[in-house]
Amino acid sequence: MSGRLLNNPNVKNPMTTARDYFVTHLECGLTGTCYEAGKIHGLSEAGRPLLVRYDLHALRAGVSRDTFAARPASLWKWRELLPLADFSNRLELGEEATPILPLTRTAARLSVRSLLVKDEGRLPTGSFKARGLVMALSMAKELGITKIAMPTNGNAGAAAAAYAAAAGIKAVIFAPEETPEINIREIAAYGARVYRVNGQIDDCGKLVAAGKETQGWFDLSTLKEPYRIEGKKTMGLELVEQLGWRVPDVIFYPTGGGTGLIGMWKAFDELEAIGLIGPERPRMVAVQAEGCAPMVRAFQQGERHAVRWDDPATIASGIRVPQAVGDFLILDAVRKSNGFAIAVSDAAIQDAVDAVARDDGTLLCPEGGATLAAYEKALRAGLVGPGEEALLFNCATGIKYPLTDHSRRLDRYEPIDWAMI
């Protein structure tokens, strides 16, 4: 434990009796102020996200690559690097490792050496939101929280509702009116109370905050509690092991609230600190839509914080986030990695989804399509090279989104022109 923590009267020793629990404290991502582990926390006093910190020195002595390799390929195999004090509080709906797929024909079409996609649509509720929400709700269970509320653009709300049901926790979800219908019905199916709101996701977030005192719920909004990052960081832990304990050259990540990008960057640092990888890092690329690109604008203007994007609009609803509380953490990771932020059009997103389904048999969600569109745009601009290993993130199964009907009809009672088929 650091001297600073020992000198902080507001922080006590971690509440651990388990040998696989290594959390020391929580820390404001902006100011570095320390907070006691094992307590209910939202944002820091500075109004910024809290980050979970571990005794990495003890972890270095206590775990190895073999430790993790010997366990089933589940998110929970990384338990020493996760925040649960009592491992029996974990929720499980089948959080298996997601595959890294080669986009062979797409790579050949683009004349590049290697193009990979990590397909997060295989997770419970069909999206990578399961990673963050299983951790947030497991910690809510451990800390005795009985009711949560949060805003969503769709998939996060579905994951929250599912894990809340598994934990016996009441859930109230607020979603913009343009949220895909399947998400709204899925949230309700898990027993959560879901409300359509005439506004954007940050407007929904304001409703969550406004009702907190009178309704007694815990605000589970993105980065307004410390543990979704810890779930999302398992993407970084997992991909490193899948690639043979190394990192790719560049990662293209669809960025709304940015929890996964922040989490992966944290994961790489922790893996190096405990001796499982070296200092090499992928360049992190924050991908946004042209109709909602606050991070891209802030990156291009050299700003550390992103101003709210007015009138956001894109078919990729998961990245339709006009303002993110963790903006500085996203931009810090992008810059420290020598990466960049890039925006793509909805037309390019749709073209990318169609092309990969046709060429490689992988149905990307619109946010996943955005990463391929961004890769192609970056390739043309010389921001990535054809010899670099690029990893794209498909954050949800494509079948949760409206698909264009390209079917044709046949009348089995009429003569069939087989030459036209």
GUSE-153870 format. One record per residue (C-alpha): residue in one letter; x, y, z. Coordinates in steps of 0.2 Angstrom, whole numbers. Layout:
<nodes>
<node type="A" px="X" py="Y" pz="Z"/>
...
</nodes>
This chain:
<nodes>
<node type="M" px="0" py="0" pz="0"/>
<node type="S" px="7" py="17" pz="-5"/>
<node type="G" px="12" py="30" pz="8"/>
<node type="R" px="-1" py="42" pz="2"/>
<node type="L" px="-15" py="29" pz="6"/>
<node type="L" px="-8" py="26" pz="23"/>
<node type="N" px="-8" py="45" pz="26"/>
<node type="N" px="-26" py="47" pz="20"/>
<node type="P" px="-38" py="46" pz="35"/>
<node type="N" px="-52" py="42" pz="24"/>
<node type="V" px="-45" py="26" pz="18"/>
<node type="K" px="-43" py="10" pz="28"/>
<node type="N" px="-35" py="-6" pz="25"/>
<node type="P" px="-44" py="-17" pz="12"/>
<node type="M" px="-57" py="-29" pz="19"/>
<node type="T" px="-50" py="-45" pz="13"/>
<node type="T" px="-49" py="-63" pz="21"/>
<node type="A" px="-48" py="-71" pz="4"/>
<node type="R" px="-31" py="-76" pz="-4"/>
<node type="D" px="-37" py="-71" pz="-21"/>
<node type="Y" px="-42" py="-53" pz="-16"/>
<node type="F" px="-29" py="-40" pz="-20"/>
<node type="V" px="-39" py="-24" pz="-20"/>
<node type="T" px="-30" py="-10" pz="-10"/>
<node type="H" px="-41" py="5" pz="-13"/>
<node type="L" px="-50" py="16" pz="-26"/>
<node type="E" px="-43" py="31" pz="-34"/>
<node type="C" px="-50" py="46" pz="-43"/>
<node type="G" px="-45" py="45" pz="-61"/>
<node type="L" px="-42" py="64" pz="-62"/>
<node type="T" px="-35" py="69" pz="-45"/>
<node type="G" px="-28" py="53" pz="-38"/>
<node type="T" px="-37" py="55" pz="-22"/>
<node type="C" px="-39" py="38" pz="-13"/>
<node type="Y" px="-55" py="30" pz="-7"/>
<node type="E" px="-58" py="15" pz="4"/>
<node type="A" px="-62" py="-1" pz="-4"/>
<node type="G" px="-77" py="-12" pz="1"/>
<node type="K" px="-89" py="3" pz="2"/>
<node type="I" px="-102" py="10" pz="-10"/>
<node type="H" px="-95" py="23" pz="-21"/>
<node type="G" px="-101" py="34" pz="-36"/>
<node type="L" px="-90" py="47" pz="-43"/>
<node type="S" px="-76" py="55" pz="-34"/>
<node type="E" px="-77" py="71" pz="-25"/>
<node type="A" px="-71" py="79" pz="-40"/>
<node type="G" px="-85" py="72" pz="-50"/>
<node type="R" px="-74" py="60" pz="-60"/>
<node type="P" px="-73" py="41" pz="-61"/>
<node type="L" px="-65" py="30" pz="-48"/>
<node type="L" px="-52" py="17" pz="-53"/>
<node type="V" px="-49" py="1" pz="-43"/>
<node type="R" px="-31" py="-2" pz="-38"/>
<node type="Y" px="-23" py="-18" pz="-34"/>
<node type="D" px="-8" py="-24" pz="-24"/>
<node type="L" px="2" py="-28" pz="-40"/>
<node type="H" px="18" py="-32" pz="-31"/>
<node type="A" px="9" py="-46" pz="-22"/>
<node type="L" px="0" py="-51" pz="-38"/>
<node type="R" px="17" py="-53" pz="-47"/>
<node type="A" px="23" py="-65" pz="-34"/>
<node type="G" px="6" py="-74" pz="-33"/>
<node type="V" px="0" py="-77" pz="-51"/>
<node type="S" px="8" py="-83" pz="-68"/>
<node type="R" px="2" py="-86" pz="-85"/>
<node type="D" px="0" py="-104" pz="-80"/>
<node type="T" px="-12" py="-99" pz="-66"/>
<node type="F" px="-24" py="-92" pz="-79"/>
<node type="A" px="-21" py="-104" pz="-93"/>
<node type="A" px="-26" py="-119" pz="-81"/>
<node type="R" px="-44" py="-111" pz="-78"/>
<node type="P" px="-59" py="-112" pz="-89"/>
<node type="A" px="-60" py="-99" pz="-103"/>
<node type="S" px="-72" py="-88" pz="-93"/>
<node type="L" px="-72" py="-69" pz="-88"/>
<node type="W" px="-70" py="-75" pz="-70"/>
<node type="K" px="-54" py="-84" pz="-73"/>
<node type="W" px="-46" py="-67" pz="-70"/>
<node type="R" px="-52" py="-66" pz="-52"/>
<node type="E" px="-36" py="-60" pz="-44"/>
<node type="L" px="-38" py="-44" pz="-55"/>
<node type="L" px="-56" py="-42" pz="-52"/>
<node type="P" px="-64" py="-32" pz="-37"/>
<node type="L" px="-75" py="-45" pz="-28"/>
<node type="A" px="-70" py="-48" pz="-10"/>
<node type="D" px="-81" py="-64" pz="-9"/>
<node type="F" px="-80" py="-74" pz="-25"/>
<node type="S" px="-96" py="-82" pz="-21"/>
<node type="N" px="-105" py="-66" pz="-25"/>
<node type="R" px="-101" py="-67" pz="-43"/>
<node type="L" px="-116" py="-68" pz="-55"/>
<node type="E" px="-114" py="-80" pz="-70"/>
<node type="L" px="-125" py="-81" pz="-86"/>
<node type="G" px="-111" py="-89" pz="-96"/>
<node type="E" px="-97" py="-76" pz="-98"/>
<node type="E" px="-86" py="-87" pz="-110"/>
<node type="A" px="-71" py="-80" pz="-119"/>
<node type="T" px="-76" py="-73" pz="-136"/>
<node type="P" px="-67" py="-78" pz="-151"/>
<node type="I" px="-54" py="-68" pz="-162"/>
<node type="L" px="-59" py="-71" pz="-180"/>
<node type="P" px="-48" py="-68" pz="-195"/>
<node type="L" px="-57" py="-58" pz="-208"/>
<node type="T" px="-48" py="-67" pz="-222"/>
<node type="R" px="-57" py="-61" pz="-238"/>
<node type="T" px="-59" py="-43" pz="-231"/>
<node type="A" px="-40" py="-43" pz="-228"/>
<node type="A" px="-37" py="-49" pz="-246"/>
<node type="R" px="-49" py="-36" pz="-253"/>
<node type="L" px="-40" py="-22" pz="-244"/>
<node type="S" px="-23" py="-29" pz="-248"/>
<node type="V" px="-17" py="-30" pz="-230"/>
<node type="R" px="-8" py="-43" pz="-220"/>
<node type="S" px="-19" py="-47" pz="-206"/>
<node type="L" px="-36" py="-41" pz="-200"/>
<node type="L" px="-44" py="-48" pz="-185"/>
<node type="V" px="-61" py="-45" pz="-176"/>
<node type="K" px="-65" py="-50" pz="-158"/>
<node type="D" px="-83" py="-55" pz="-159"/>
<node type="E" px="-91" py="-49" pz="-142"/>
<node type="G" px="-109" py="-54" pz="-148"/>
<node type="R" px="-106" py="-71" pz="-141"/>
<node type="L" px="-108" py="-65" pz="-123"/>
<node type="P" px="-124" py="-66" pz="-113"/>
<node type="T" px="-138" py="-54" pz="-119"/>
<node type="G" px="-128" py="-53" pz="-136"/>
<node type="S" px="-116" py="-39" pz="-132"/>
<node type="F" px="-100" py="-34" pz="-123"/>
<node type="K" px="-110" py="-24" pz="-111"/>
<node type="A" px="-112" py="-40" pz="-102"/>
<node type="R" px="-94" py="-39" pz="-96"/>
<node type="G" px="-96" py="-22" pz="-87"/>
<node type="L" px="-113" py="-26" pz="-80"/>
<node type="V" px="-110" py="-43" pz="-73"/>
<node type="M" px="-96" py="-35" pz="-63"/>
<node type="A" px="-106" py="-19" pz="-58"/>
<node type="L" px="-121" py="-30" pz="-53"/>
<node type="S" px="-110" py="-43" pz="-44"/>
<node type="M" px="-102" py="-29" pz="-34"/>
<node type="A" px="-119" py="-21" pz="-31"/>
<node type="K" px="-125" py="-38" pz="-24"/>
<node type="E" px="-109" py="-39" pz="-13"/>
<node type="L" px="-112" py="-21" pz="-6"/>
<node type="G" px="-130" py="-24" pz="-2"/>
<node type="I" px="-138" py="-13" pz="-15"/>
<node type="T" px="-156" py="-18" pz="-19"/>
<node type="K" px="-161" py="-6" pz="-33"/>
<node type="I" px="-152" py="2" pz="-47"/>
<node type="A" px="-156" py="14" pz="-61"/>
<node type="M" px="-147" py="18" pz="-77"/>
<node type="P" px="-148" py="26" pz="-94"/>
<node type="T" px="-145" py="16" pz="-110"/>
<node type="N" px="-145" py="16" pz="-128"/>
<node type="G" px="-150" py="-2" pz="-128"/>
<node type="N" px="-138" py="-16" pz="-125"/>
<node type="A" px="-131" py="-10" pz="-108"/>
<node type="G" px="-149" py="-9" pz="-102"/>
<node type="A" px="-152" py="-26" pz="-107"/>
<node type="A" px="-137" py="-33" pz="-99"/>
<node type="A" px="-141" py="-23" pz="-83"/>
<node type="A" px="-158" py="-30" pz="-82"/>
<node type="A" px="-153" py="-48" pz="-85"/>
<node type="Y" px="-139" py="-47" pz="-71"/>
<node type="A" px="-151" py="-38" pz="-60"/>
<node type="A" px="-164" py="-51" pz="-62"/>
<node type="A" px="-150" py="-64" pz="-58"/>
<node type="A" px="-145" py="-55" pz="-42"/>
<node type="G" px="-163" py="-51" pz="-36"/>
<node type="I" px="-160" py="-33" pz="-38"/>
<node type="K" px="-174" py="-21" pz="-44"/>
<node type="A" px="-169" py="-11" pz="-60"/>
<node type="V" px="-176" py="5" pz="-68"/>
<node type="I" px="-170" py="9" pz="-85"/>
<node type="F" px="-172" py="25" pz="-95"/>
<node type="A" px="-169" py="25" pz="-114"/>
<node type="P" px="-170" py="38" pz="-128"/>
<node type="E" px="-185" py="36" pz="-139"/>
<node type="E" px="-175" py="30" pz="-154"/>
<node type="T" px="-167" py="15" pz="-145"/>
<node type="P" px="-170" py="0" pz="-155"/>
<node type="E" px="-187" py="-9" pz="-151"/>
<node type="I" px="-179" py="-26" pz="-148"/>
<node type="N" px="-168" py="-18" pz="-134"/>
<node type="I" px="-183" py="-10" pz="-126"/>
<node type="R" px="-193" py="-27" pz="-126"/>
<node type="E" px="-178" py="-37" pz="-120"/>
<node type="I" px="-175" py="-25" pz="-105"/>
<node type="A" px="-194" py="-27" pz="-100"/>
<node type="A" px="-193" py="-46" pz="-103"/>
<node type="Y" px="-180" py="-47" pz="-89"/>
<node type="G" px="-192" py="-39" pz="-77"/>
<node type="A" px="-184" py="-21" pz="-77"/>
<node type="R" px="-195" py="-6" pz="-78"/>
<node type="V" px="-190" py="3" pz="-94"/>
<node type="Y" px="-195" py="20" pz="-99"/>
<node type="R" px="-194" py="29" pz="-116"/>
<node type="V" px="-188" py="47" pz="-115"/>
<node type="N" px="-189" py="61" pz="-127"/>
<node type="G" px="-171" py="65" pz="-127"/>
<node type="Q" px="-153" py="58" pz="-128"/>
<node type="I" px="-144" py="46" pz="-116"/>
<node type="D" px="-137" py="60" pz="-106"/>
<node type="D" px="-154" py="67" pz="-104"/>
<node type="C" px="-159" py="50" pz="-97"/>
<node type="G" px="-144" py="51" pz="-86"/>
<node type="K" px="-151" py="67" pz="-78"/>
<node type="L" px="-167" py="58" pz="-74"/>
<node type="V" px="-158" py="44" pz="-65"/>
<node type="A" px="-148" py="57" pz="-55"/>
<node type="A" px="-164" py="67" pz="-52"/>
<node type="G" px="-173" py="52" pz="-45"/>
<node type="K" px="-159" py="46" pz="-34"/>
<node type="E" px="-164" py="54" pz="-18"/>
<node type="T" px="-182" py="51" pz="-18"/>
<node type="Q" px="-182" py="34" pz="-26"/>
<node type="G" px="-167" py="27" pz="-16"/>
<node type="W" px="-159" py="18" pz="-31"/>
<node type="F" px="-140" py="17" pz="-35"/>
<node type="D" px="-134" py="26" pz="-51"/>
<node type="L" px="-127" py="13" pz="-62"/>
<node type="S" px="-123" py="25" pz="-76"/>
<node type="T" px="-107" py="23" pz="-86"/>
<node type="L" px="-92" py="27" pz="-76"/>
<node type="K" px="-102" py="34" pz="-62"/>
<node type="E" px="-98" py="18" pz="-52"/>
<node type="P" px="-81" py="10" pz="-52"/>
<node type="Y" px="-84" py="-8" pz="-57"/>
<node type="R" px="-90" py="-8" pz="-75"/>
<node type="I" px="-72" py="-3" pz="-80"/>
<node type="E" px="-66" py="-19" pz="-71"/>
<node type="G" px="-78" py="-30" pz="-81"/>
<node type="K" px="-74" py="-22" pz="-97"/>
<node type="K" px="-55" py="-23" pz="-94"/>
<node type="T" px="-56" py="-42" pz="-96"/>
<node type="M" px="-57" py="-39" pz="-115"/>
<node type="G" px="-39" py="-33" pz="-114"/>
<node type="L" px="-34" py="-47" pz="-102"/>
<node type="E" px="-42" py="-60" pz="-114"/>
<node type="L" px="-36" py="-54" pz="-130"/>
<node type="V" px="-18" py="-54" pz="-124"/>
<node type="E" px="-19" py="-72" pz="-119"/>
<node type="Q" px="-28" py="-77" pz="-135"/>
<node type="L" px="-14" py="-69" pz="-145"/>
<node type="G" px="0" py="-79" pz="-135"/>
<node type="W" px="3" py="-66" pz="-122"/>
<node type="R" px="6" py="-51" pz="-134"/>
<node type="V" px="-4" py="-36" pz="-140"/>
<node type="P" px="-9" py="-32" pz="-158"/>
<node type="D" px="-1" py="-17" pz="-167"/>
<node type="V" px="-18" py="-7" pz="-166"/>
<node type="I" px="-35" py="-9" pz="-159"/>
<node type="F" px="-50" py="0" pz="-167"/>
<node type="Y" px="-64" py="2" pz="-153"/>
<node type="P" px="-81" py="9" pz="-155"/>
<node type="T" px="-82" py="23" pz="-143"/>
<node type="G" px="-97" py="30" pz="-134"/>
<node type="G" px="-94" py="31" pz="-115"/>
<node type="G" px="-77" py="23" pz="-118"/>
<node type="T" px="-77" py="11" pz="-104"/>
<node type="G" px="-69" py="-3" pz="-113"/>
<node type="L" px="-56" py="7" pz="-121"/>
<node type="I" px="-51" py="14" pz="-103"/>
<node type="G" px="-52" py="-3" pz="-96"/>
<node type="M" px="-41" py="-12" pz="-109"/>
<node type="W" px="-28" py="2" pz="-107"/>
<node type="K" px="-29" py="-2" pz="-88"/>
<node type="A" px="-28" py="-20" pz="-91"/>
<node type="F" px="-12" py="-19" pz="-101"/>
<node type="D" px="-3" py="-9" pz="-88"/>
<node type="E" px="-8" py="-21" pz="-74"/>
<node type="L" px="-2" py="-36" pz="-85"/>
<node type="E" px="15" py="-28" pz="-87"/>
<node type="A" px="16" py="-24" pz="-68"/>
<node type="I" px="13" py="-42" pz="-64"/>
<node type="G" px="26" py="-48" pz="-77"/>
<node type="L" px="14" py="-56" pz="-89"/>
<node type="I" px="18" py="-45" pz="-104"/>
<node type="G" px="31" py="-32" pz="-108"/>
<node type="P" px="30" py="-13" pz="-111"/>
<node type="E" px="23" py="-15" pz="-129"/>
<node type="R" px="6" py="-7" pz="-132"/>
<node type="P" px="-6" py="-7" pz="-146"/>
<node type="R" px="-11" py="10" pz="-153"/>
<node type="M" px="-28" py="14" pz="-147"/>
<node type="V" px="-41" py="21" pz="-160"/>
<node type="A" px="-57" py="29" pz="-153"/>
<node type="V" px="-70" py="26" pz="-167"/>
<node type="Q" px="-85" py="37" pz="-168"/>
<node type="A" px="-99" py="42" pz="-180"/>
<node type="E" px="-99" py="58" pz="-190"/>
<node type="G" px="-116" py="62" pz="-182"/>
<node type="C" px="-109" py="61" pz="-164"/>
<node type="A" px="-90" py="63" pz="-163"/>
<node type="P" px="-86" py="73" pz="-147"/>
<node type="M" px="-70" py="63" pz="-144"/>
<node type="V" px="-64" py="65" pz="-162"/>
<node type="R" px="-67" py="84" pz="-161"/>
<node type="A" px="-58" py="85" pz="-144"/>
<node type="F" px="-43" py="75" pz="-150"/>
<node type="Q" px="-41" py="85" pz="-166"/>
<node type="Q" px="-42" py="101" pz="-156"/>
<node type="G" px="-29" py="95" pz="-143"/>
<node type="E" px="-42" py="96" pz="-129"/>
<node type="R" px="-42" py="84" pz="-114"/>
<node type="H" px="-60" py="86" pz="-111"/>
<node type="A" px="-74" py="84" pz="-124"/>
<node type="V" px="-88" py="97" pz="-126"/>
<node type="R" px="-106" py="90" pz="-128"/>
<node type="W" px="-111" py="86" pz="-146"/>
<node type="D" px="-127" py="94" pz="-150"/>
<node type="D" px="-140" py="85" pz="-160"/>
<node type="P" px="-132" py="68" pz="-161"/>
<node type="A" px="-138" py="56" pz="-174"/>
<node type="T" px="-131" py="39" pz="-181"/>
<node type="I" px="-137" py="22" pz="-185"/>
<node type="A" px="-124" py="15" pz="-173"/>
<node type="S" px="-135" py="19" pz="-157"/>
<node type="G" px="-122" py="11" pz="-145"/>
<node type="I" px="-110" py="26" pz="-149"/>
<node type="R" px="-123" py="39" pz="-149"/>
<node type="V" px="-116" py="47" pz="-133"/>
<node type="P" px="-115" py="66" pz="-134"/>
<node type="Q" px="-105" py="68" pz="-118"/>
<node type="A" px="-94" py="56" pz="-108"/>
<node type="V" px="-89" py="58" pz="-90"/>
<node type="G" px="-73" py="48" pz="-93"/>
<node type="D" px="-68" py="59" pz="-108"/>
<node type="F" px="-51" py="63" pz="-102"/>
<node type="L" px="-47" py="45" pz="-98"/>
<node type="I" px="-52" py="40" pz="-116"/>
<node type="L" px="-41" py="54" pz="-123"/>
<node type="D" px="-26" py="50" pz="-112"/>
<node type="A" px="-26" py="32" pz="-117"/>
<node type="V" px="-27" py="37" pz="-136"/>
<node type="R" px="-13" py="49" pz="-134"/>
<node type="K" px="-2" py="39" pz="-123"/>
<node type="S" px="-3" py="25" pz="-136"/>
<node type="N" px="1" py="36" pz="-151"/>
<node type="G" px="-16" py="32" pz="-157"/>
<node type="F" px="-30" py="43" pz="-164"/>
<node type="A" px="-48" py="47" pz="-164"/>
<node type="I" px="-58" py="45" pz="-181"/>
<node type="A" px="-76" py="47" pz="-187"/>
<node type="V" px="-85" py="38" pz="-201"/>
<node type="S" px="-101" py="41" pz="-210"/>
<node type="D" px="-117" py="31" pz="-208"/>
<node type="A" px="-116" py="26" pz="-226"/>
<node type="A" px="-98" py="19" pz="-223"/>
<node type="I" px="-104" py="10" pz="-208"/>
<node type="Q" px="-118" py="1" pz="-217"/>
<node type="D" px="-107" py="-3" pz="-232"/>
<node type="A" px="-94" py="-11" pz="-220"/>
<node type="V" px="-108" py="-22" pz="-211"/>
<node type="D" px="-114" py="-28" pz="-228"/>
<node type="A" px="-97" py="-32" pz="-235"/>
<node type="V" px="-91" py="-42" pz="-220"/>
<node type="A" px="-107" py="-52" pz="-219"/>
<node type="R" px="-105" py="-56" pz="-238"/>
<node type="D" px="-86" py="-59" pz="-238"/>
<node type="D" px="-82" py="-67" pz="-222"/>
<node type="G" px="-99" py="-73" pz="-215"/>
<node type="T" px="-98" py="-62" pz="-199"/>
<node type="L" px="-113" py="-51" pz="-196"/>
<node type="L" px="-106" py="-35" pz="-187"/>
<node type="C" px="-117" py="-24" pz="-177"/>
<node type="P" px="-117" py="-6" pz="-183"/>
<node type="E" px="-104" py="-1" pz="-170"/>
<node type="G" px="-93" py="-15" pz="-176"/>
<node type="G" px="-96" py="-10" pz="-194"/>
<node type="A" px="-90" py="7" pz="-188"/>
<node type="T" px="-73" py="0" pz="-183"/>
<node type="L" px="-70" py="-8" pz="-201"/>
<node type="A" px="-76" py="8" pz="-209"/>
<node type="A" px="-63" py="18" pz="-198"/>
<node type="Y" px="-50" py="5" pz="-202"/>
<node type="E" px="-52" py="7" pz="-221"/>
<node type="K" px="-52" py="26" pz="-219"/>
<node type="A" px="-36" py="26" pz="-209"/>
<node type="L" px="-28" py="14" pz="-221"/>
<node type="R" px="-32" py="26" pz="-236"/>
<node type="A" px="-25" py="40" pz="-225"/>
<node type="G" px="-9" py="31" pz="-221"/>
<node type="L" px="-13" py="31" pz="-202"/>
<node type="V" px="-11" py="12" pz="-202"/>
<node type="G" px="0" py="2" pz="-213"/>
<node type="P" px="-5" py="-14" pz="-223"/>
<node type="G" px="8" py="-24" pz="-213"/>
<node type="E" px="1" py="-20" pz="-196"/>
<node type="E" px="-9" py="-32" pz="-186"/>
<node type="A" px="-26" py="-23" pz="-183"/>
<node type="L" px="-39" py="-29" pz="-171"/>
<node type="L" px="-57" py="-23" pz="-173"/>
<node type="F" px="-71" py="-25" pz="-160"/>
<node type="N" px="-88" py="-31" pz="-164"/>
<node type="C" px="-97" py="-26" pz="-149"/>
<node type="A" px="-114" py="-35" pz="-151"/>
<node type="T" px="-122" py="-48" pz="-162"/>
<node type="G" px="-129" py="-40" pz="-178"/>
<node type="I" px="-145" py="-49" pz="-177"/>
<node type="K" px="-151" py="-37" pz="-163"/>
<node type="Y" px="-152" py="-23" pz="-176"/>
<node type="P" px="-164" py="-20" pz="-190"/>
<node type="L" px="-158" py="-28" pz="-206"/>
<node type="T" px="-161" py="-23" pz="-224"/>
<node type="D" px="-173" py="-36" pz="-233"/>
<node type="H" px="-164" py="-42" pz="-248"/>
<node type="S" px="-176" py="-57" pz="-250"/>
<node type="R" px="-185" py="-62" pz="-266"/>
<node type="R" px="-202" py="-71" pz="-269"/>
<node type="L" px="-206" py="-86" pz="-278"/>
<node type="D" px="-223" py="-93" pz="-283"/>
<node type="R" px="-222" py="-111" pz="-282"/>
<node type="Y" px="-238" py="-113" pz="-293"/>
<node type="E" px="-230" py="-103" pz="-307"/>
<node type="P" px="-217" py="-108" pz="-320"/>
<node type="I" px="-199" py="-105" pz="-312"/>
<node type="D" px="-186" py="-96" pz="-323"/>
<node type="W" px="-171" py="-106" pz="-316"/>
<node type="A" px="-159" py="-96" pz="-326"/>
<node type="M" px="-163" py="-81" pz="-316"/>
<node type="I" px="-160" py="-89" pz="-299"/>
</nodes>
